[in-house]
Amino acid sequence: MKSLLYRYALVAVVLACLTSTLLPDELGSVFSRINSEVDERSQAYEKLGEATRLIGHRLTGSPNGQKAETYAYDLLRSYGFRDVSYQPFDLEAWSRDTVTLAIAPRKSDNFQDIPVVALAHSPLEANVSADLVDVGNGLEADFEAQKARISGRVVLANLGLLGAAPGTKNLHRSEKTALATRYGAAGIVMVNTVPGNVLLTGTASVTGSLITIPAVCISLESGQRIREWMTEEKLMALVDMRNHSRKVQARNIVATLKGRSKDKIVIGAHLDSWDLATGAIDNGLGSFAIMDIARTLKKLNLKPRRTIEFVLFMGEEQGLLGSKAYVKAAKQTNTLDRIQYMINLDMTNQPSGMNISGWDAMEAFCNQVGSQIQAVEPNYKNEIMNRAGLHSDHQPFMLEGIPTLTPLGHLPPTVGRTYHTNLDTFDKVDKEGLRNTVRYTAMMLYALANTPELPARKLTSEQTKAFLEKQGLKDELMLGKEWRW
């Protein structure tokens, strides 16, 4: 009897090993086909260039945003997808009108105008005149150190980190605004940390709704001049702004490549952009790579084990609104458990490997698949990063315990710093880097969708809580009102 049980146990172990192992020969053949197809017929670069010319920016809720939704839908249909759909959701569409910032010594009317841009979800109307208080990098410790001086005043805070100790973790601009509000500030002036008199926009709201204080951005050089001035005398800030907000409907675009099961891998990127330029980098790189990956797999008539959903999210820049709407819809239709993995592409360029985002069990899988990619494309470096983060469309999936993965992309600093600015234009796009995003990600996606056994599984609510705490994300999620435990 013991001998028979031993044999059964041995067979079970062997089968488990077989089902958890990819088939190198099969993968190598498919990867070679993907590589050739992308080399010879990739359309990502050309279609992104066309969209920036024909549409311009892709601000959610704007006529341009609607044009972008239609463009993506029609393009996926032209690639042979019949299962393409719009997923509508409601949002508060914010848009800028006028804004000015003036600085002057206290008890003086000798104001100096400072070039400025409004941060999204600032109030529809604001006229604030108050003393200026410097809170440095705008971290919670910085606010706490100045707490006796902040109430009723305008705070000056860096967008990035200047002079911080190595390893210091920055906060999102919306989280710094939330801190300013919590400490009673009358407004916040963010200092961009990119040289060259660059102004940056983006949401200052952790919820995607209007905030109660005006939030604006000035350049690094303006911030330096103001801080030098503050060493000589106490200053006041006058912020005057007008904005617009209205309830509108935006649409995610979902294209489905049916697999042999209803379990699915979601691969997504946000299609929307800010309105100061054309969003070629943020996130034309990710969204047009997604559409070309979809084209590639469809053209090759690949039939993966799991269904693949290619999703172009709108409203990411307003607070991940499209991806939140997608997850909400999956809950309502009781299909959330079918989502076994989410791959997110946000400003991804020239991937050198994968960020396994805290999912330790994925390391061996990504290394194994990476080796197969290298056999086809030796330039792939097969690097692994293991760090979870927030503020992109993987976040709503991660908060539901769904494993997430992002290609480990690389942008030259001069290009990466153009996001959310008037410099985010098509001339910054690296054609070969975008092509490599398509080829490497398509290979990893196919391997993930086709492996007999996934190495990482969806977590329970309590397991998700422990995962987020281990990743050091609890405080940020609490500040963003996303901590539900």
C-alpha positions, 0 to 999 in steps of 0.5 A: 500500500505504501509503495502504491501511495509513493508511486502516486505521489511521485507521479503527482510531483512529476506532473506538477513539474511538467505543468509549471515548466514552459516548453522552450521549443514551442516558445522559441518558435512563436518568439521567432515569429513575433520577432519577424512580424514586429521587425517587418511590419510594426506600425506603432511608431507610424500610427503614434505619429499619425495620431499626434498630427491628426488629434493633438492632445488626448485630454479625457472628456475633451473633443480630442479625447473622444477623437482618440477613443474613436481612433483606437477603436477603429485601428483595432478593428482594422487589425482584424479584431471583431471583439472590440468594445467601448467601456463608458464611465462617468467623470468630472472633466476638468479643464484650465482657463486662466491662472496668475501667480504674483509674489511680493514682500509682505506689506508691499504692492510691488508684485512680481509675476511668475510664469505658472500653470494650474494643476488639475482639479484646482477650484473653479475659481480662486483668489488667494493672497497669503504669506508664503511658507517653504515646506521644502520637498513637501513630505509629511515630515516637512509639513510637520516641521512647519505646522505652526506656520502653515494654516491660512498660508500658501506653501511652496513645495518641490515636485521632486526631491532636492537635497534629500537623503539617498533612499528617501521616498517621494510623494505624488503631487496629489499627496503633497496637496492632500497634506497641504489641505490637511495642515490648513494651507490656503494654496500650494505652489509646486516647484518643478525640479527639471531645469530649463524653465519647464512647467508641468501639469497633472492632477493635484487631487487624490480622488479625481474630484475638485480640491478645495485649494488652488494648486499651481506649478512653477519652474525650477528657476522661478523656485530658486529665485523665490527662495533666494528672495525669501532669505532677505524678506518675508513674501506673500503669494497671490494666486488668481485662477479660473477653471472649468469642470463638467460631468462627461462620459469617457470610454475605455477601449477593450479588444479581446483575443479569445483563448482556450479558457475564460481566464484572462490576462489584461494588458493595458495602457492609458490612452489619455494625455494632458493638454499642454502638448500631444502626449507622445511620451506619456503615454503614446509610448504605452498605448500605441505599443499595446495596439501594435502588440494586439496587431502582432498576435492577431496577425500571427493567428496565435491561440493562447491558453488564456484569453488576452484583453488589450485595454486602452484606459482613459482618465488615468491622468485624472486619477486612474479613473478608467482602470478603476471603472474597469475593475468596478465593472468586473466586480459587478459582472462577477468576472474579477476572478477571471483576471489572473494577471495585469501587465501595465505599460506607462511611458515604456521604452526600450525594455531591458527586463521586467519589474515583477512588482513585489511578486517574488514568485514571478522571478524564476518565470521571467528569468526563464522566459527572458532567456528564451527572448534572448535566444531570439533577440540577444540584445534583451538584457533579461534584468529583473526589478522587484518594486511595487508602486502606485499612480498608474493603471496597475494600481486598481488591479493590485488593490484587488490582489491581482498580480501585476507586471511592468516592462522595465523601460528606459528613457533618456532623462531629457525625454522622461522629464518632458512628461506633462509638459509642453515638450511632450511631442512626437520628435522625442519618440525613439522608433527602435525603442518603441519597436523593442517595447512591442517585441519584448512585451508581446513575447512575455505576454504570450508566455504568460497567457500560455503557460500551463501554470501561473507562478503567482495567484490572486490574493485574498483581501487579508493577503493583499493587505499584508502584501501592500504593507510589506511593499511600504504602500500603506501610508500613501494609500491612506493619504490617497483614501485608497486604504480599505482595511 
